[in-house]
Amino acid sequence: MAPAREAYSERDFYLQEFRGRTLGIACPAGWLRDPSPLASVVQTLARNDIRVIVISTRRAALAGVVGDRILAAATPRLETAVWRAQRQASRLGLLLGGRRPFAAQVRELALRLGFFKLVWIHPQGGLRRQGGRRAPGGGERLSFVHQDELRQLLAQGRRAGRERLALLREVDRLLTGGLAAVNVCTLEGLAEELFTYSGSGTLFTRKRYIAVRDLGLDDFDAAYDLIDRGVEDGTLAARPPAEIDRVLASGFGAFVEGSHLAGIGALLAYPEARAGEIASLYTLVRFLGEGVGQQLVRYALRQARAARLRWVFACTTQESVGAFFERQGFERVPQDDLPARKWRRYDRRRKPRVLCFKRELPARRRSG
């Protein structure tokens, strides 16, 4: 399916995104009996020119992760002390003390030092949907939560427990204070949360900010991997290298908070029919429920109108995806209604299962 290329992974994508920045990881010492999962992640980050500050409550626990590179949080002029320490090594531990709650101290340090992201280790991991309502507890994981939703959760969070609610309140204060993102996950799920598209916990951001734009060269690796993922799970049809190149060159993506690629798509033109195909439309499970697919379709329709196309179409083998297109104003049509070029060299085993959907575009009115 794919042209030869150097191995590229989801981890590579995030390491590139984090490079040259300071990431904070907070974990009470009681949850660091086995520091190896955290130490492994911290070593990976440090090797890739990412500054990591681990915050905990016991020197011995921190030493298992960062060695002897530890500062007390009460150090005078902490900001410059941390800056000077980071010039010597990318890994650093901050030791909390006193009787004040751990969560409150972490929040103050994160805002004071200006982390670009804080990862909060918690044994319960991220939030989960409960009883059909968004609330902490059991059920389906909530992968992405913006601040307005978080405040709704806090208002409904009587079942969550005092300690859990205290953490969520501090997350709310962190976002209000200016931190761009907070991740909450388990220690065992830390690598998956940081280095994979699907994650293992919950990503909190200030607002539901999804921007759709054309893909650039720096986005191709991540988009390519999403296409691979869609082919592997059967959502997308396998395409030959030339078609993959066509999709990337015509592709667009939905980006959350400017950096997280939540979904992709492309509009492939069929000039002989004045038609366009919405192709390789794929949304990460992590961002389902955020309207990503709908925004990608709207973007494709705007492109089609700008190109003065008369209609657009989409194909899928999944009834649920077909129902999605019908909600966007598409109608199911026979395969013969599509341009003949669509079916050249198409997989004969897949074709009998393909459902086709079409949407007419109104003619543009001439001004004057």
C-alpha positions in Angstrom: 0.0 0.0 0.0 2.7 2.5 1.0 5.8 3.9 -0.6 9.1 3.0 1.2 10.0 5.5 3.9 11.8 5.6 7.2 10.0 4.1 10.2 7.9 6.8 11.8 5.7 6.2 14.9 3.2 8.0 16.9 5.9 8.4 19.6 8.1 10.2 17.1 5.3 12.7 16.3 4.8 13.6 20.0 8.5 13.7 20.7 8.9 16.2 17.9 6.0 18.3 19.3 7.5 18.3 22.8 11.1 19.0 21.8 12.7 22.0 23.4 9.9 22.5 26.0 9.4 21.8 29.7 6.9 19.2 30.7 5.9 18.6 34.3 4.9 15.2 35.8 3.3 15.1 39.2 3.1 11.9 41.2 2.8 11.5 45.0 5.5 9.2 46.4 2.9 6.6 47.6 2.2 5.8 43.9 5.9 5.5 43.0 6.7 2.1 44.7 7.8 1.0 41.3 9.4 4.0 39.6 10.5 2.1 36.4 7.5 3.1 34.2 8.0 6.8 35.0 11.8 6.5 34.8 11.6 5.0 31.3 9.3 7.7 30.0 11.5 10.5 31.6 14.6 9.0 30.0 13.0 8.9 26.6 11.9 12.5 26.9 15.3 13.7 28.1 17.1 11.9 25.3 15.0 13.8 22.8 15.8 17.3 24.1 12.7 17.6 26.2 13.0 19.1 29.7 11.2 17.1 32.3 10.4 18.2 35.9 9.0 15.4 38.1 7.2 16.6 41.2 6.8 14.3 44.2 6.9 14.1 48.0 9.9 11.9 48.9 13.5 12.3 47.9 14.0 8.5 47.5 11.1 8.2 45.1 12.4 11.0 43.0 15.9 9.6 43.0 14.6 6.4 41.4 13.5 8.6 38.5 15.9 11.5 38.1 18.9 10.4 40.2 20.5 13.1 42.4 19.1 16.0 40.3 16.6 17.1 42.9 15.7 20.6 44.2 13.4 21.4 47.2 10.3 23.3 46.1 11.1 25.8 48.9 14.4 26.7 47.3 14.8 30.5 47.2 14.4 32.0 43.7 13.2 28.7 42.5 12.6 29.8 38.9 16.2 30.7 38.3 17.5 27.7 40.3 15.4 25.4 38.0 16.6 27.2 34.9 20.3 26.8 35.9 19.8 23.1 36.8 18.1 22.5 33.5 21.2 23.9 31.7 23.1 21.0 33.2 20.6 18.2 32.7 17.2 17.7 31.1 15.8 15.7 34.0 15.0 17.4 37.3 13.0 16.5 40.5 11.1 18.9 42.7 10.6 17.8 46.3 7.4 19.0 48.0 7.2 19.4 51.8 5.0 20.7 54.5 1.4 19.9 55.3 -0.3 21.7 52.5 -2.2 19.4 50.1 -0.2 17.9 47.3 -2.6 19.0 44.6 -2.5 22.7 45.6 1.3 22.7 45.8 1.5 21.1 42.3 -0.8 23.7 40.9 1.2 26.6 42.3 4.5 25.2 41.0 3.1 24.4 37.5 1.8 28.0 37.1 4.9 29.5 38.6 7.3 27.7 36.4 5.0 27.9 33.3 5.0 24.3 32.1 3.6 23.9 28.5 1.9 20.7 29.8 1.4 19.0 33.1 0.8 15.3 33.4 -0.9 14.2 36.7 -0.4 10.6 37.7 -3.5 9.2 39.5 -4.3 5.5 40.3 -7.8 5.9 38.8 -6.5 7.3 35.6 -8.6 9.6 33.5 -12.3 10.3 33.7 -15.0 7.9 32.6 -18.6 8.2 31.5 -21.0 7.0 34.1 -24.7 6.2 33.8 -25.0 7.9 30.5 -23.8 11.2 32.0 -20.3 12.6 32.0 -19.0 11.9 35.5 -15.9 10.4 37.1 -16.1 6.7 37.8 -16.6 3.6 35.8 -17.7 3.3 32.1 -16.3 4.6 28.8 -13.2 6.7 29.1 -13.5 10.4 28.4 -10.4 11.1 26.4 -10.8 14.8 25.8 -12.5 17.3 28.1 -12.6 21.1 27.8 -13.0 23.4 30.7 -16.7 24.1 30.4 -17.3 20.3 30.5 -15.0 19.9 33.4 -17.0 22.4 35.4 -20.2 20.5 34.6 -18.4 17.4 35.9 -17.5 19.1 39.1 -21.1 20.2 39.6 -22.2 16.5 39.2 -19.3 14.9 41.0 -20.7 14.0 44.3 -19.8 10.3 43.8 -16.2 11.0 42.9 -14.7 11.2 46.3 -13.1 14.1 48.1 -9.5 13.4 46.9 -10.6 13.0 43.3 -12.7 16.1 43.3 -9.8 18.1 44.8 -7.6 17.0 41.9 -10.3 18.1 39.3 -10.7 21.4 41.0 -7.0 22.0 40.7 -7.1 21.1 37.1 -9.8 23.7 36.6 -7.6 26.3 38.4 -4.6 25.3 36.3 -6.5 25.9 33.1 -7.9 29.2 34.4 -4.4 30.2 35.4 -3.1 29.8 31.9 -1.8 26.3 31.5 -2.7 25.0 28.0 -3.2 21.4 28.8 -3.3 18.9 31.7 -3.3 15.1 31.2 -4.5 12.8 34.0 -3.5 9.1 33.6 -2.2 6.1 35.6 1.5 5.5 36.0 1.3 2.3 33.9 -0.5 4.2 31.1 1.9 7.2 31.1 3.8 6.2 27.9 0.5 5.4 26.1 -0.9 8.8 27.2 2.1 10.8 26.0 3.2 9.0 22.9 0.0 7.6 21.2 -2.9 9.3 19.4 -5.5 7.3 21.4 -3.9 7.9 24.8 -4.8 6.2 28.0 -6.2 8.9 30.2 -8.0 12.3 29.9 -6.6 15.4 28.2 -8.0 18.6 29.7 -7.9 21.9 27.7 -9.2 25.4 28.3 -11.7 25.3 25.4 -13.0 23.1 22.7 -10.7 24.5 20.0 -10.7 22.6 16.8 -9.3 24.2 13.7 -9.5 22.6 10.2 -6.8 23.5 7.7 -4.9 22.1 4.8 -2.1 19.6 5.6 1.4 20.9 5.4 4.6 19.0 5.0 5.1 18.8 8.7 1.7 17.1 9.0 2.2 14.4 6.4 3.9 11.8 8.8 1.0 12.0 11.3 -1.6 12.0 8.5 0.1 9.0 6.8 0.0 7.1 10.1 -3.8 7.9 10.5 -4.4 6.5 7.0 -2.5 3.4 7.9 -4.6 3.0 11.1 -7.8 3.4 9.2 -6.8 0.8 6.7 -5.8 -1.6 9.4 -9.1 -1.4 11.2 -11.1 -1.6 8.0 -12.5 1.9 8.0 -10.5 3.0 5.0 -9.8 1.3 1.7 -6.1 0.5 0.9 -4.7 2.8 -1.8 -1.7 2.4 -4.1 1.2 4.9 -3.4 0.2 7.3 -6.1 -3.3 7.6 -4.6 -1.8 8.0 -1.1 0.2 10.9 -2.5 -2.9 12.4 -4.0 -4.8 12.2 -0.7 -1.9 13.9 1.2 -1.5 16.6 -1.4 -5.2 17.3 -1.3 -5.6 16.6 2.4 -6.8 18.6 5.4 -6.8 17.9 9.1 -8.7 18.8 12.3 -6.2 20.1 14.9 -7.1 20.4 18.6 -5.3 23.2 20.5 -3.3 23.8 17.3 -1.2 20.6 17.6 -3.2 17.4 18.2 -4.2 15.9 14.9 -7.7 14.7 15.7 -8.8 13.7 12.2 -8.0 13.9 8.5 -9.8 13.9 5.1 -9.2 14.9 1.5 -11.3 16.2 -1.4 -10.3 14.4 -4.6 -11.5 16.1 -7.8 -13.1 14.4 -10.8 -13.1 17.3 -13.3 -14.7 15.2 -16.0 -17.9 14.9 -13.8 -17.4 18.3 -12.0 -17.5 16.1 -8.9 -15.3 15.7 -5.8 -14.8 12.7 -3.5 -14.5 13.1 0.3 -11.7 10.5 0.8 -9.8 9.0 3.7 -12.1 10.6 6.2 -10.9 9.3 9.6 -11.3 10.6 13.1 -9.4 9.3 16.1 -11.5 7.6 18.8 -10.0 9.9 21.3 -11.8 12.8 19.8 -15.2 11.2 18.9 -18.0 13.3 20.2 -16.1 16.6 19.5 -17.7 17.1 16.1 -14.5 16.5 14.3 -16.0 14.5 11.4 -18.7 17.1 10.9 -16.1 19.9 10.7 -14.0 17.9 8.2 -17.0 17.4 6.0 -18.0 21.1 6.2 -14.4 22.0 5.2 -14.6 19.7 2.2 -17.9 21.1 1.1 -16.4 24.7 1.2 -13.5 23.5 -0.9 -15.9 21.9 -3.4 -18.0 25.1 -3.7 -14.9 27.2 -4.2 -13.8 24.8 -7.0 -17.3 25.2 -8.6 -18.0 21.5 -8.3 -21.6 20.4 -8.8 -21.7 17.5 -6.4 -19.6 15.5 -3.9 -19.6 11.9 -2.9 -18.2 9.5 -0.3 -17.9 5.8 0.0 -17.7 3.5 3.0 -18.3 -0.2 3.9 -19.7 0.7 7.3 -23.4 1.4 7.9 -22.5 3.7 10.9 -20.3 5.9 8.6 -23.0 5.9 6.0 -25.5 7.1 8.6 -23.0 9.9 9.5 -23.0 11.1 5.9 -26.8 11.0 5.7 -26.9 13.3 8.7 -24.6 15.7 6.7 -27.2 15.9 3.9 -25.9 13.1 1.7 -28.2 10.6 0.0 -27.4 6.9 -0.7 -27.0 6.2 -4.4 -26.0 3.3 -6.6 -22.3 2.7 -7.4 -23.0 3.5 -11.1 -23.9 7.1 -10.2 -20.3 7.8 -9.4 -17.6 8.7 -11.9 -16.3 5.6 -13.7 -12.7 6.5 -12.8 -13.6 5.9 -9.2 -13.7 2.1 -9.8 -10.6 1.7 -11.9 -8.2 -0.7 -10.2 -10.6 -0.8 -7.2 -10.4 -3.8 -4.9 -12.9 -6.3 -6.4 -13.3 -8.0 -3.0 -14.2 -4.8 -1.3 -16.4 -3.3 -3.9 -19.6 -5.4 -3.3 -19.6 -4.1 0.3 -19.2 -0.4 -0.7 -22.0 2.0 0.1 -22.1 5.3 -1.9 -23.4 8.7 -0.8 -23.9 11.8 -2.8 -24.7 15.4 -2.1 -25.6 18.0 -4.8 -24.2 21.5 -4.4 -26.3 24.5 -5.3 -25.1 26.5 -8.2 -23.3 29.7 -7.2 -25.2 32.9 -8.0 -23.6 35.4 -10.3 -23.0 38.8 -8.7 -24.5 41.8 -10.3 
